[in-house]
Amino acid sequence: MVIREDLANEVGAKVNRQRMLRMEGANGSTSHTLGCAEDLDMHIGDVSFTIHAHIVCTAPFRLLLGCPFHHLLLCRLEDHPDRVDVSIHDPADPSCSIVVPSRACRTAEVGFVTTLTCQV
């Protein structure tokens, strides 16, 4: 899980600067996290939980929740034609769950290219 530095500061996260990770980007570049925001209390609806998230200086997101989040909250994804719903379960009481619907963020248009080839 990753949190951008501005959000970590905004929520007053307790930062352990000794827990840095070396990260490799898709383009092969490497960088280090600024540390780990430990014991972040989070709430989604009536579900409360605690996570650790590594801090990055810049990113196109403020908070990225990955596999540890899905595992902790026993997430299930349900595909619909126009959205994906995520059900999450309270770690303290797995019988208590809520459904969080996604929303469409943008549409994509695909163009067609016609290619003419000639083989001799």
N, C-alpha and C positions, 0 to 999 in steps of 0.2 A: 504494500500500500504506500502511496506517495502523496505528500501534501506540499503545496507550494508555500514558499517562505512567508508571503504576505498573509495568507490565511492562518498559518501557524502562529504568527505574531498577533493577528486579530483575535484569535481564541485564547491567547495566553498559554500556549502549549509549553509544557516542561520539556526542554530540549537536552538530550544527552549528546554532546558534540564528540564524544569518544566512539560512538557507534556510527561510523561513516561507511558507506558502501561504494565500491567502484562499479560504475555502470557503463555498459557499452551500448551505443546507439545503433540503429538500423544501418547507418552509413559507415559503421566501424569506428566512429569517434568514441573516446572514453572521457568520463567525467566522474566526479565524486559527489555524493550527497553531502549536505551540510551537517548532518547528524540525524538523530531519530527523535521524533516527538513521541514520548512515552506516555502510556496510560491516558490516552485521549478519551474522555467520556463522550459518547455519541448517543443520540436518540433518533429513532425513526418511528413516528407514531408513538405507540405505547411501549415499543421495544427499546430497551436501554442496553448498551454494551460498551466495552472498552477495547481500544485497539492501539497498536504502535504504527506509526507511519514515518517513512523516511522523507526528509525535507530536501527539496530542490529549489534553486533560485528562480528559475523560469521554466514554464511549461504551458502548453495550450489548455490546461485544465487547472482547477484549484485543488481538487481532491480526486485521486484515482483509487478506487476500491477494487482489489483483484481477488485472486484465489483464496487468500487467508480470510477475507471478508465473507466470501461465498461459503467457505467451510464452516466458519464460526457460526453463521446465521442459518445454516442448512438451506441455502437459497435454491429455489427451483425457478427455471425459466419456462414461460408458457408463450408459444408463438401464436400470434393472431395475424390476419391479413394486413392490418394497418398498424400494429404495435406489438411490443413484447411486454408481458407482465412479469414482474419479479416477486415471488413470494418469499418472505423472510420469516424466520422463527426466532422467538425469544430464547437465547441460550439458557436462561434460568428455568424456562417452562416451554419446551418445544411444542406443546399442544397449542400454545398461543402464537398465532401468525397473522401477518397482514400482507396485503397485495399492493405493490407499488407499480402503477402503470407507467410505461415509458411514453414519450411523446415524439412525434415526428419532428426532426430538427430541420430538414431541408429536403428538397426533391432534387433528383439528378436527371439531367437530360442526356440522351445518347444520340449522337449523330451517326450517319452512315457515310462511309467513304466507298466510292465505286472505283475499282481498279481494273484497268484493261491491260492484259499482258499479251504479248505476241511471241510465239516460239517459232524459231526458224529451224 
